[in-house]
Amino acid sequence: MDFSELVELYKNSGGDFREFKKISAQPEVGLKFSFSKKINEIDVSLFGLISGDLNPIHFDENFAKKTKFGGRVVHGMLTTSLVSTAVAMLPGTVVLLETNFSYIAPVRIGDMVNVECEIIEKEKNRHKVKVDCKVGEKRVAEGWVRILIW
């Protein structure tokens, strides 16, 4: 199966696929940029299969109802994996060097996650990017990444 067939399968399974696009702004301190994606059932299923994280909090509604979340939640690392897409949109070849995230609130299947980024430090071709992941106005994860841009 080639990539285009996988894309069609993903979209036909409810996946929120978008063509990848670079932004034209220069990566300087103060630059703000974002990426949004709706998290669907197929995302949670594929992430669980790829990562091996089959924790019932993500897959078993009966189990998850008995937790403090009151139902299934999206993998935290699936949520913050969207940061990788956001920073990759910067001009040049972007390499993720370091990450630091705190998970504040659960994300549910069907939520639109908005990753809001701001470059807060720059030393040569290394940048530190402040990150807020939000569902609506509610912050669900926060932190920073350090990236290298060639």
C-alpha positions in Angstrom: 0.0 0.0 0.0 1.5 3.4 -1.0 1.1 6.6 0.9 -1.8 8.0 -1.1 -3.7 4.8 -0.4 -3.0 5.2 3.3 -4.2 8.8 3.2 -7.5 7.7 1.5 -8.0 4.9 4.0 -7.3 7.4 6.9 -9.7 10.0 5.5 -12.4 7.3 4.8 -12.0 6.2 8.5 -12.8 9.7 9.7 -9.3 11.1 9.9 -8.6 14.8 9.7 -6.0 14.9 6.9 -4.5 18.1 5.7 -1.8 18.8 3.2 1.5 19.8 4.9 2.5 23.4 4.2 5.5 25.4 5.3 5.0 29.0 6.5 7.0 31.8 5.0 7.7 33.9 8.1 11.3 34.0 9.4 12.0 32.0 12.6 12.8 34.9 14.9 12.1 35.6 18.6 8.5 36.7 18.9 7.2 34.7 15.9 3.8 33.1 16.7 2.4 30.3 14.7 -0.2 27.5 15.2 -1.5 24.2 13.9 -5.0 22.7 14.6 -6.3 19.2 14.2 -9.5 17.4 15.2 -8.6 14.1 17.1 -10.8 11.3 15.9 -11.3 7.6 16.8 -8.9 6.5 14.0 -6.2 8.8 15.5 -6.4 7.2 18.9 -6.6 3.7 17.4 -3.5 4.2 15.2 -1.5 5.9 17.9 -2.2 3.0 20.3 -1.2 0.5 17.6 2.0 2.5 16.7 3.1 3.3 20.2 1.9 0.1 21.8 0.0 2.2 24.5 -3.2 0.2 24.7 -4.1 1.5 28.2 -7.9 0.9 28.7 -8.3 4.6 29.6 -8.0 5.2 25.9 -10.0 2.3 24.5 -12.5 0.9 27.0 -15.4 3.2 27.7 -16.7 1.0 30.6 -13.3 1.1 32.3 -12.7 4.8 31.6 -16.2 5.8 33.0 -15.0 4.5 36.4 -11.9 6.9 36.4 -11.8 10.5 37.5 -12.1 11.4 33.8 -15.5 9.8 33.5 -14.8 8.5 30.0 -12.2 7.7 27.4 -9.4 10.2 26.9 -6.9 10.8 24.1 -3.2 9.8 24.7 -1.4 12.8 26.1 1.5 12.2 23.8 -0.8 12.0 20.8 -2.0 15.6 21.8 1.6 16.9 22.0 2.7 15.0 18.9 0.9 17.8 17.0 3.6 20.1 18.2 5.9 18.3 15.8 3.7 19.3 12.9 3.6 22.9 14.0 7.3 23.4 14.3 8.0 21.4 11.1 5.9 24.1 9.3 8.8 26.6 9.9 11.1 27.3 6.9 14.0 25.0 6.4 14.7 21.6 7.8 13.5 21.4 11.4 14.8 18.9 13.8 13.3 18.4 17.3 16.0 18.3 19.9 14.2 18.5 23.3 10.7 18.6 24.6 9.1 19.5 28.0 5.4 19.2 28.5 2.9 19.3 31.3 -0.5 17.7 30.8 -3.2 19.8 32.4 -6.6 18.5 31.2 -7.9 15.6 29.2 -8.6 15.7 25.4 -11.6 13.7 24.2 -12.2 12.0 20.9 -13.7 14.6 18.6 -11.9 17.6 20.2 -10.2 20.1 18.0 -6.7 20.7 19.4 -5.0 24.0 18.6 -1.2 24.1 19.1 -0.1 27.7 19.7 3.6 28.3 19.4 5.9 31.3 20.0 9.7 31.4 19.5 11.1 32.7 22.8 14.8 32.2 22.3 17.2 32.0 19.4 20.9 31.2 19.4 22.3 30.7 15.9 20.1 28.0 14.3 18.7 26.7 17.6 15.3 27.9 18.8 13.3 27.5 22.0 9.5 27.5 21.3 6.9 28.0 23.9 3.9 25.8 23.4 0.2 25.8 24.5 -2.2 23.1 23.4 -5.8 24.1 23.7 -9.3 22.8 23.2 -11.3 25.9 22.7 -10.0 28.3 25.3 -9.0 25.5 27.7 -5.3 24.8 28.0 -4.8 21.0 27.9 -1.0 20.9 27.7 1.8 23.4 28.0 5.5 23.4 27.7 8.3 24.1 25.3 10.5 22.5 22.6 14.0 23.1 21.4 14.5 22.8 17.7 17.4 23.0 15.2 16.7 24.6 11.8 19.0 24.2 8.8 
